[in-house]
């Protein structure tokens, strides 16, 4: 899979977030600056859904310092992961799905 590094600027709730994403063999890594907190995740995720036209959120799984969104895109299932304390965010193919699904998602994410 080709390495890709692009940047998006998000402005939920008056905050400006820069999101860089990079495709790897196993996931799409998102680097968000400045640091986000738990209350920002829903708005950042909403902008991600706009960037991935046609994504359908199937399930939201909240945790103490994290939120995971299970979603469907182009007949494949993925998980968008946010972890506040580690400031980590990534998208991975749901277990049991093929890795080529990441290339399908990346094509949609880049538009």
Secondary structure, 3 states (H helix, E strand, C coil): CCCCEEEEEECHHHCCEEEEEEECCCEEEEEEECCCCHHHHHHHHHHHHHHCCCCEEEEEEECCCEEEEEEEECCEEEEEEEECCCCEEEEEECCCCCCHHHHHHHHHHCC
